[in-house]
Amino acid sequence: MSLSLSILLFLFQMSYAMKNFLFLLLSFFLLSGCDDGDLINLDFDFDDTIAFSECNQLIIYKLNSTKTESLALSLADLALDDLFTFDETLTDVENTIVFERTIDGTTNRFNYRTYSSEVTGDALFCNPIPPSDITIIDEEESTTGTVTITVTAVDDDNDGVPSEFEDLNGNGNLFDDDSDNDGIPDFLDVDDDGDNVLTKDELNTEDTDDDPNTNPLDTDSDGTPDYLDTDDDGDNALTRDEESILQDQNPLNDVTNNAAGPDYLNPDVATAVTAVAFRAHNVVRTYTVKVEVTNIQFSFLTQTYMDFGEDVSSENKEKTPEFN
């Protein structure tokens, strides 16, 4: 055999051996990736936002960015209303309730699906048979794991005064600061001084540091900010009584002299009509629902912890305090 032919044969054998080596090396990485819970040939591009559906059971789900994959928790012994069973008045500034359920493949299930086209959640999970235009390409279920749902509720009057500035006695307890003695603590009171002018309408709007004590509005210069002053203009007529034009629990719209503004800010007008009621108070309650899953196992994924996502929603809680 010639020297050139021998060299070519040697190079061919080396090339073949290298290809085998690279194939084995790639196979090793793929297999080890599966062991570590990595995904192969799956988008699995889910964001942190979850959604709810309810049809004989609570379903918490999320879709991927292209809406062609879904992860869904189906919990048979839990209703959507159960997540928001807080007292009318929270016993603390922030209240939390926790639900924990075991994934068993029957009553509590954790399901992964891929679809032929874009889908929406309600059509998928509330019907035993998917819509005719949707084909489920792949479906898997974890029969192990634990679901922990943490729901936090926070009330806020959104009156423009941060709660930390409404601890007037400085004892760290926001519930015992009630400037107008109407039964609603200042941090939940949209009208802290009970003068029927909302606190947010008695602040210095040019102040940008969120501290109401920085250059506060103090119409009569008596050292008490308007939002805590029951007689803003110092004319000895209570602000809430300066409604000689419209008796609607809103002194803002009672104006005798347009140039001087509302009567309750005009010391030259002290005409009083005794108030008989407080205006309604609207407090915003914000709920944060956080879902975590541990020790789940699919054929393509084994994971000890998954931050499934969260949902933030709010509602108005209305209360009219008893007049005093």
C-alpha positions in Angstrom: 0.0 0.0 0.0 1.4 3.4 -0.9 2.2 6.0 1.8 -0.5 8.4 0.6 -3.2 5.7 0.7 -2.1 4.7 4.2 -2.4 8.3 5.4 -5.9 8.7 3.9 -7.0 5.5 5.5 -5.6 6.7 8.9 -7.4 10.0 8.6 -10.7 8.3 7.7 -10.5 6.0 10.8 -9.7 8.9 13.0 -12.7 10.9 11.6 -15.0 7.9 12.2 -13.8 7.5 15.8 -14.3 11.2 16.5 -17.9 11.1 15.2 -18.6 8.2 17.5 -17.0 10.1 20.4 -19.0 13.2 19.7 -22.3 11.2 19.5 -21.6 9.6 22.8 -20.7 12.9 24.4 -23.9 14.5 23.1 -26.0 11.6 24.4 -24.4 11.9 27.8 -25.3 15.6 28.0 -28.9 15.0 26.9 -29.4 12.2 29.4 -27.8 14.1 32.2 -30.0 17.1 31.3 -33.1 15.0 31.7 -31.9 13.9 35.1 -31.5 17.5 36.2 -35.0 18.4 35.1 -34.0 20.3 31.9 -36.4 20.3 29.0 -35.9 18.8 25.5 -37.8 20.0 22.4 -40.3 22.0 24.6 -40.9 25.7 24.6 -42.1 25.8 28.2 -42.0 29.6 28.1 -44.5 30.5 30.8 -44.7 33.9 32.5 -45.5 34.6 36.1 -49.2 35.5 35.7 -51.8 32.9 36.6 -55.5 32.7 35.9 -58.5 31.0 37.5 -61.4 29.0 36.2 -64.2 27.2 38.2 -66.3 24.4 37.0 -67.1 22.0 39.8 -63.5 22.5 40.9 -61.0 25.3 41.2 -58.6 25.4 38.2 -55.4 27.5 38.4 -53.7 27.7 35.0 -51.3 29.6 32.8 -50.5 29.5 29.1 -47.1 30.0 27.5 -46.3 33.1 25.4 -47.6 31.6 22.2 -50.7 30.2 24.0 -49.9 26.7 22.7 -48.9 25.1 26.0 -50.7 25.0 29.3 -50.0 24.1 32.9 -53.0 23.5 35.0 -53.8 22.7 38.7 -57.2 21.2 39.3 -58.2 21.2 43.0 -61.5 19.5 43.8 -62.0 20.6 47.4 -61.3 24.3 47.0 -63.5 27.1 45.6 -62.4 30.4 44.2 -64.3 32.2 47.0 -62.3 30.3 49.6 -59.2 32.2 48.5 -60.8 35.5 49.6 -62.5 34.6 52.9 -61.0 37.5 54.9 -63.0 39.4 57.6 -64.7 42.6 56.6 -62.1 44.4 58.7 -58.6 43.0 58.6 -57.2 42.3 62.1 -53.7 43.5 61.0 -52.3 45.8 58.3 -51.6 42.7 56.2 -53.5 39.4 56.6 -52.5 36.1 55.1 -54.2 32.7 54.7 -52.4 29.6 53.3 -53.9 26.5 51.6 -51.9 23.3 51.0 -53.0 20.4 48.9 -51.4 17.1 47.8 -51.3 16.3 44.1 -52.6 12.7 43.8 -53.7 12.4 40.2 -57.4 12.1 41.1 -58.9 14.8 43.3 -55.9 17.2 43.0 -54.2 17.1 39.6 -51.3 18.9 37.8 -51.5 18.7 34.1 -49.2 19.8 31.2 -50.5 20.0 27.6 -49.4 21.2 24.2 -51.8 22.2 21.5 -52.1 22.5 17.7 -52.9 26.2 17.8 -53.6 29.1 20.1 -56.0 28.4 22.9 -57.8 30.1 25.8 -58.2 28.7 29.3 -61.9 28.4 29.9 -62.6 26.4 26.8 -59.9 23.9 27.7 -60.5 23.1 31.3 -64.3 23.3 31.8 -65.2 20.9 29.0 -64.3 17.2 29.1 -63.8 17.4 25.3 -61.7 20.2 23.9 -63.2 22.4 21.1 -63.3 20.8 17.7 -60.7 23.2 16.3 -58.2 22.4 19.0 -56.0 19.3 18.9 -54.1 18.2 22.0 -50.7 17.2 20.7 -49.2 16.0 24.0 -50.5 15.6 27.5 -48.8 14.6 30.7 -49.7 14.6 34.4 -47.7 14.6 37.6 -49.1 12.3 40.2 -46.9 13.6 42.9 -46.3 17.0 44.5 -47.6 19.5 46.9 -49.4 22.8 46.1 -49.2 25.8 48.4 -51.4 28.8 47.8 -50.7 31.9 49.9 -53.2 34.7 49.8 -52.4 38.1 51.2 -54.9 40.9 51.7 -54.0 44.5 52.3 -56.4 47.5 52.8 -55.4 51.0 51.9 -57.4 54.2 51.8 -55.3 55.6 49.0 -55.7 59.1 50.5 -52.3 60.3 49.5 -50.8 59.9 53.0 -48.6 56.8 53.3 -49.6 54.6 56.1 -46.3 55.0 58.0 -47.2 58.7 58.4 -50.6 57.9 60.0 -49.1 56.4 63.1 -49.7 59.7 65.0 -48.8 58.4 68.4 -45.7 56.6 67.1 -46.4 53.3 68.9 -46.2 51.1 65.7 -49.9 50.3 65.9 -51.9 51.9 63.1 -55.2 50.8 64.4 -55.3 53.0 67.4 -54.8 56.3 65.5 -58.3 57.7 64.8 -58.2 61.5 64.5 -62.0 61.9 64.1 -63.1 59.1 66.4 -65.4 57.6 63.8 -64.2 54.0 64.4 -62.0 53.9 61.3 -58.2 54.2 61.9 -56.6 57.0 59.9 -54.7 54.7 57.6 -58.0 53.3 56.4 -59.9 56.6 56.6 -60.4 58.6 53.4 -61.3 61.6 55.6 -59.0 61.6 58.5 -60.4 64.7 60.3 -64.1 63.9 59.6 -64.8 67.2 58.0 -66.4 65.7 54.9 -63.6 66.9 52.7 -61.5 64.0 51.6 -57.9 63.9 52.9 -56.5 63.7 49.3 -58.2 67.0 48.6 -56.5 68.7 51.6 -52.9 67.9 50.7 -50.2 70.1 49.1 -50.3 68.7 45.6 -46.9 70.4 44.9 -45.2 68.3 47.5 -43.5 65.3 45.8 -41.7 63.5 48.7 -44.8 61.6 49.9 -44.4 63.2 53.4 -47.6 65.1 54.3 -45.7 67.1 56.9 -43.5 68.8 54.3 -45.1 72.2 53.6 -48.6 70.9 54.4 -51.7 73.0 53.5 -52.6 74.9 56.6 -55.2 77.6 55.6 -55.5 79.2 59.0 -51.8 78.8 59.9 -52.7 77.3 63.3 -50.1 74.6 63.0 -52.5 71.8 62.2 -52.6 70.6 58.5 -55.9 71.0 56.8 -56.3 67.3 56.5 -56.3 67.0 60.3 -58.1 70.3 61.0 -61.8 70.3 61.6 -62.0 74.1 61.0 -59.7 74.8 58.1 -60.1 78.5 57.8 -60.3 79.3 61.5 -63.7 81.1 61.3 -65.2 79.0 64.2 -67.6 77.3 61.8 -66.7 73.6 61.4 -65.7 72.7 57.9 -68.3 70.0 57.7 -71.0 72.5 58.6 -70.1 75.0 55.9 -72.7 73.7 53.5 -75.1 76.6 53.2 -75.6 76.1 49.4 -75.6 72.3 48.9 -76.2 69.9 51.7 -74.5 66.8 50.2 -71.7 66.0 52.7 -69.2 67.8 50.4 -68.1 71.3 51.5 -66.0 71.6 48.4 -68.9 72.6 46.2 -70.3 75.3 48.5 -68.8 78.5 47.1 -70.1 82.0 47.9 -67.2 83.9 46.4 -65.6 82.2 43.5 -62.4 84.3 43.9 -62.0 83.1 47.5 -62.9 79.5 46.8 -65.0 77.1 48.9 -66.6 78.6 52.0 -64.7 76.3 54.3 -61.5 77.9 53.2 -62.9 81.5 53.3 -62.7 83.0 56.7 -65.1 85.8 55.6 -67.9 83.4 55.2 -69.0 81.5 58.3 -72.6 80.5 57.4 -73.2 77.1 58.9 -75.7 74.3 58.3 -75.2 71.6 60.9 -74.0 68.4 59.3 -75.9 65.2 60.0 -73.8 62.5 58.3 -70.4 61.5 57.1 -69.8 60.7 53.5 -69.2 57.1 52.4 -65.7 55.8 52.7 -64.2 53.6 50.0 -61.2 51.5 50.9 -59.3 49.5 48.3 -58.5 45.9 49.3 -55.7 44.3 47.3 -55.3 40.5 47.1 -52.1 38.8 46.1 -52.4 35.1 45.3 -49.1 33.2 45.1 -48.9 29.6 44.0 -46.0 27.3 44.6 -45.6 23.6 43.7 -43.0 21.2 45.0 -41.8 17.7 44.1 -43.4 17.4 40.8 -42.4 14.8 38.1 -43.2 14.6 34.4 -41.4 12.4 31.9 -39.4 15.4 30.8 -39.1 17.3 34.1 -38.4 16.5 37.7 -38.4 19.5 39.9 -38.3 20.0 43.7 -39.6 23.6 43.5 -41.6 25.6 41.0 -42.8 29.2 41.5 -46.1 28.6 39.6 -47.0 32.3 39.6 -49.2 34.9 41.2 -52.3 37.0 40.6 -53.0 40.5 42.0 -56.5 41.8 42.1 -58.4 44.4 44.1 -61.9 45.4 45.1 -63.6 48.4 46.8 -64.9 48.0 50.4 -67.4 50.8 51.2 -68.3 51.8 54.7 -70.1 54.8 56.0 -69.0 55.6 59.6 -71.5 56.3 62.3 -71.9 60.1 62.6 -70.6 61.8 65.8 
